[in-house]
Amino acid sequence: MVSNAFHSYRVNIPNQFQLVEVECFEVVTDIVAYRFIVLYRPPEFNAIGRDYAKRLCDCMHYLCDTQKSVIIAGDLNLPHIDWFAGTAPNDSIHSEFLDCCEDYGFSQYVNVPTRDSHILDLVLCNNPYLINSVDVVEPFSNSDHSMVNFELVLNSANCVGSARPPVYDYANADFDAISYALMSHPFNSSPPTGSADDAWSDFINPVYKIIQDFVPLKQYIPKSKPAVSKKYLKHITRAIRKKAALWRSYRRNKTLANKVAYSRQVCKSLVFEYDRSKELKVINKSNVGAFYRFVYKRLSTPSGVGPLKSFRTGPIVTEDPSKATMLNDYFSSVFNVDDGILPCFRGRVLR
């Protein structure tokens, strides 16, 4: 799942890798695209496991053969790879995957065990400037693996050619000079002449000149909207905090008692019942407008139309004018050409 705030599309995987549990997608920015690969390898270390590892590495060779930055994440169940020393047992499973990572220059960033004392869940990247931070936190739901949060630096604001042009700083304009200049506007001494377009040009061009002379420029800094956290009732908030405290206790001291105390917390059921009651309230209202507003909040796409691809082999289009042109060309291609013949309709107005 990829947030609608990003432009993304799924990368098709050949049928020869259909037995491998893998998904691939790309996130497109205004300058470059980043490829994400999500993998899973079942904990098999027999002949079946060796065959799966061979297919998995072949799939990685196919997906990683690109000039784009690649991020790989997933549960690989490879506990015997020493990522710090870069060594692994020569069993055609651990060694096969490690060799594949070294061939494409991947670095592994999870350095804390994610299940018991093993690092099974991995985050790999072939671009050392993308990974900002990696944290191993409490498991999601009732999973027996810890969850891995990692941040990426995908912001292209510092890239060459991506800076926004400066804007006028009206707050610091010289309003006295502007007032004096507007008093000398040609419209104050003579009425407009010519067509409407000529009159508009005669009016607006001096105004543009005044703005350019007396309003300074400043660098545009977009205002980011603060993240809105979901609000729950007080007893649910207390349960969420208690769950986090139990998880920290278990991380510090992995005893059976701490594990049982964490697994018995009821935070998940409380959140489920809260969301269920809100949905039932919307249904019981029998208000179509309220229902669609409830659904729209979960389906709205603030980013508008996502990236488009021209046919099967064409380039990826991300600019709005180019996307509009592509859609217009497609829609016009399926329309009927006007033959210029107007049908004859009988008059329907009584006279």
C-alpha positions, 0 to 999 in steps of 0.5 A: 500500500502506497499513500495517495500523497505520492505518485506511484505505479506497480512494476510488472513481474514476469510469470517465471517468478510467480512462485516467489513472494515479491512485489515491486513498485516505483515512487516518482518525484519531479526529478527521479523515480525510486524502486521499492521491492518487498520480499518474503522467504519462508524459513526453509533450509532444505532442497526446497529452500535452496530452490526458492533462494535461487528463484528469489535471487534471479528475481532480484537480478531482474528487478535490480538491473536498473539505474534507479535507487532501489530499496528492498524490505521484507522478512527474509528469514536469514538468521546466519548472515553476519551483515557487519562482517559480510559473511554467511554460511556456504549453504546456497541460501544465505551465501546466494542472497549475500552474493546477490546483495554485494553484486548490486552494492546493497547495504543492510541497515537493521542492526537490532534483532527483530525476532528473538536474537536474530535479524530476520527483517531486513532493509537494504538500499544501494544508495547510502544517501537515502536511508535517514533512520531505522528503528525496531519498534513493537510488533504490529498486531499479534505478529511475533516479529518486531516492526521496522520503521525506516525513513527515507530522504526522497525530497528533491528540494535540494536537487539542481533545477528543482527549486521553486522560483522566488515570489513577491514579498508584499508584506515588505513592499514600499507602499508609499512609493506604490501609492505615488506611482499609481497616482501617476498612472496614465488612466488618471490623465486620459481615458482608454482608447482602442479595443478592450484588449488594448485598454487592458494592456494600457492599464495592467502593464504600468501596474506590473512595472510598479510591482516589479520596482517596489515589491521585493522578492523572497524564496518560496517556502511551502507550508507543510500541514501538521500531521493530524493524529487520530484521537481516541477516547481516554481509556483507549489512549491509556491502553495504547500508552500501556501497550507501549510501556509493556513493549519497552519492558519486554525489549529491556528484559525478554522474560516469559512474564513480560512477553505474556503481559504484553500479549495479553493487552487489549489495545487492539480490541478496544480500537476495533470496537471504537472504529466499529461503533463509529461506522455503525453510527454512520450506517444507522443514520440512514443519511446518504450524504453522511455516508459518502462524506465518511467514505470520501475521507478515506478515498480522497486523492489530494495529489490529483491524477497520478503518473501516466505511462504512454502505452506500454513502452512510453515514458512516465509522465508526471507534469500536469500539462503533459498528463492533460495533453496525453488524456486529451489525445486519448479521449479524442482518439476514441471520439467520432469525427464530426461529419458536419451534418446537422440533424433536422429537428421539428419545432417543438414550440407551439405558435 
